[in-house]
Amino acid sequence: MSLAKTTRAVSIRRLDGAAVTARDDALAVEEPLEIRVGGRSVAVVMRTPGHDRELAAGFLATEGIVRRREDVLDIVYCAMGPAAHAAGDAARENILDVLLAPGVVVDWARLTRNVFTSSSCGLCSKASIEAVRAQFPPLGESFSPRRAVLAALPEKLRAAQAAFAATGGLHASGLFDAAGTLEVAREDVGRHNALDKIIGQALLAGRLPLAGRLVLMSGRVSFEIMQKALVAGIPCVAAISAPTSAAVEFARASGQTLVGFLRSERMNVYAGTLAG
C-alpha cells in the first residue's frame, strides 16, 4: 500500500519545554468509503484508503451477503450526481459499487440492521450473538497453534507496518500460516477494516475458508473481530492488546483459540489450547 495514499503531512508546532519549533508531521489518512451493492448504498465506513475492493468484499462476506468468489461479478469505483463529478477523482475513489452474480439474494432489511448495530462498538446483545452463531456455526476442527510460533508473530507484523512506522496512528492485521509465515498484512485506522481487507483478499482469491491460519491484531479484540474471523474460517486470533468479555465468550462457544497480550514469550490464553 502506497504511503502517498495512507499518510498526509500537516504543519504543526512542536512544544518542548520553552522551545517551540515549526515542522511537518505525518498523519494517517482517514476518509469515508461508501459501499454500494448493485447501486444501492449499504454502508459508509471510515477507513484508510488502499485495498478498498478487498475491504468491500470482506465487509460483505462478514455480513453474510457473499460466501465465495463466484458471488461477486465486479467491484467498481463510481461517482454519482453532479456534486460528485465536480469533486473529481477524490469523490470517485470513495464510492465502490459491488456487482453481485445472478442468483445472489440480498436480505436488505437484515443487512441494514446489522450494519447499524455494529457501526459503533460492536454487537453485544444475547439475541445478536445467537443470530450470528445461527448463521455461522462453530468450527468443526480444533486448532492448537504452537507457542513458539505465536511468540514470533508481533515482530513479523511490525516489520510489515510501513504506514504505522510513519504515523504511529494505524492498526494492523496479519494473516499467518501454522508455521508463522506472514501471508497477508493490511493496515487501517479501523481494526475491523484491517481484518475485512484480509478476508476480502482471501475471498477474491478464492481462498476461503482460511483453515489452519492465525490472525494477529495490533489492537484489542472485540466480539465483532471474532465473528469476522469465524465467518472466514480462521481458527485462531491473537492480539497484542486485550480481548473483551464478549470476544472470549464467543471464541469459547465457536471453538476458536483466542490469545491476548501477546508480547514475545508472554501471552494470555483466553480460549482454546496451545501446542508446545
N, C-alpha and C positions, 0 to 999 in steps of 0.2 A: 504494500500500500504506500503510495507516494506521500512524503511528508508535506508536499505542497498542498495536498488536499486535507490533511489531518491536522495541520498546525497553522497558526496565524500569529504574526508578530504585532505586538501593540507597544506603544510608548508608555513608559511608566517612570515614576520617581522612586528610587531606592533609598530608603532611610536606614542609616546605620549609625546609631548614636547621634552625634551632632552633624554627621556627614550626610549630604543629600546629593545624589547623582542621577542624571537622566540616562536612561538606557532602554533598549528594546527587550521585551520578554515574550517568549514563545508560549502560546496558549493552545489547548486542544480545541479544535473546531467542533461546535455543536449546532446542527441545523435540523429543521423538520424534514421528514420524509413522509409523503403521503402515499399510502399503499392502496391501490385500486384493484378490484377483481372484475374483469370484463367491463371496465369503465365506471364501476360503482365504487365509491370511496368506502373503505372498511376501517382504516386506522391512520392516524398520524403519529409517528414516533420521533422523538428527539434522538438523533444519532450523530456519529462522526461519519462524514462521507467516505465512501470506499467500500467495495464489496456489497453494494446496495442490492443487487439481484440476489445474492446469497441471503441477505437479511430478509428480503421479502419472501423468498422461498422457505426459509427456516421459520419465519413467523407463521406462515400459512400451514406449515407442517405441524407446528406445535399447537396450533388452534384446531387441528384435526380436519382441515379443509383438503389438503393433499397428502398422499401417503407414499407416492413413488414418482420417479422422473417422468413417466408417461402421462401423469396427470397435468403436467404443465406444457402447453404448446410454446409459449414465449413469454418473456418479461421485457417490457419496453419502457423507455423514458418517454414522457409526453408532457405537453403543456396545453391546457385548455383555456379558451377565453382570451380576449384582447389584453387584459391586465397581465396574464402570464406570458403572452407572446412579447409584450413590451418589456418585460423583465429580462428576456433573453435566456441564455444558457443556464443562468443561476436558478431560474424557476423551473426550467425543463429538467434539470438534474435532481430536483427534489420531488418529483412525481413519478411513480412507477405503476404501470398497469400490467397485471398478471393475466394472461390469457389461458384459460383452462381448456383441457381437452373435452370434446363432446362426451356427454355421459357423466361428467363430474358434477354432482349435485351439491349446492351450497345451501346450508341452513342459515339464512341471513339473520333470523331472529337470534339463534344461539350464538352466532359469531359476534353480533353486536353486543350481546350481554357479556360474553366472555372478555372481549376487548375492553369494555367499560370497567368491568370488575378488576381486571388485572393491570390496569394502566397506572395505578398508584403504587401500592406497596405489596401487591401480590394477593392471590386468593388465600382466604384464611378460614372461611366458614366450613362447618362439618358437611353441609349439603354440597358445597362446591367441591370439596375434596372427594366425596363419594362419587360425584358426577365425573370427575376426571378419571378416577380408578375404574369406573364402569366402562369408559371408552378405551382406556389403555390399561390392560390387566398387568399384574405383577410379572416380573421376568421369570422365565421357566428354569433357567440355569443359574446357579450361584457362581460368583467370580471373586476370587481372593487374590488381589494384587500382592506382589512381593514388597516388603517394607523397604528394601534397598532401592527398588525402582521408584517408589513414591518419594523417597528422600532426595533423589536427584532431580525431580521434576521442576521445582521452583527456579533453580539456576538456569535450566534449559529454556523455560518460558521467558524469564527476564532477558535472556540474550536475544530473543525474538521480538522484544517490545521496543522498536525504534521510536515510535511516537511518544511512548511513556518516557523514554530517556530524554527526549527533547522538551517535554512539557511537565512531566510528573502528574498529569491530570487524566489519564486514561486507564480503564480496566482492560483486562486481557483474559482470553480463554484459549487454552491449548488442548488439542486432541493428541493423545499418545497411544501407541500400541502397548501390548502387555509387557514388552521388553523395555519400555521407556523411550522409544524413538518418537520424536515430535513429528507428527504428520501434517497438522494444520494449526496455525496460530492466527488469531484475529484480535484487534483492539477496537474499543469503542468507549464512549462516555458512559454507556449503559452496560451493566454486567449481563443482563439478559440479551441485549443486542449482540454482544460479542459471541455468546453461545448460539444465538439464532444464526449468525453468519457461518459458524462451523457446521451447524446442522443443515443449513441451506446448501453449503458447498457439497456436503455428502449426498444430499437429495439430488442435486443437479448432476452429480457424477454417477448416480445410480448405485450408491454405496450403503444406503440404509437397509436394514438396521446396523448400527455400529457395535456389534457384539464383540466382546473381548477388548474393548477400548477403555481408556481412562480420560477423564476431563479434569483439567486443573483450572480453577477460577482464582483470579487475583484478589477478589473481594469476598464478602460474605455470601453464604448460600441460603437462599430463601426457598419456600415451598415451590415457587414458580420455576426456579432453576432445576430442582429435582424433577418436576413434572416434565420440563422440556427434555431433560436427559432420558427419562423413561420413554417418551414418545420416540426418541431417536434410537432406543435400544441400548443406551450407554449404561453399563452395569456399575460403574464406579465414578464418583465425583469427589474430588479433593479440592481443598481451598486453603489459601494462605491465611484467611481470616476465619470467622466463626460461622456456624450454621444457626438457623432459627429453630425453635422447638417444632414448628410445623414441618420443617425440612427433615428433621430427624424422624418424626413420626411417619412421614411419607416414605422415606427411604427404607425404614424397617418393614413397613407394610408391603412395599413394592419389590423387596428382595434386592435392593441396591446397597452397595458399600458406600459409606459416607465418612470422609476423613476431614477434620478441620484443624486449624492452627498448625499447618504443615510447615515446619521450619527445620529443614535438613532432617536430622535423626529424631527430632521431637515432633509428635503428632498426637491428636486425639481421634480415636476410632469411635464414631457415634452409631454406626450401623454396619453390619457385615463383619467379615473377618479378614485378616491379612495372612499371607504366607511368608514364612521365614522370619 
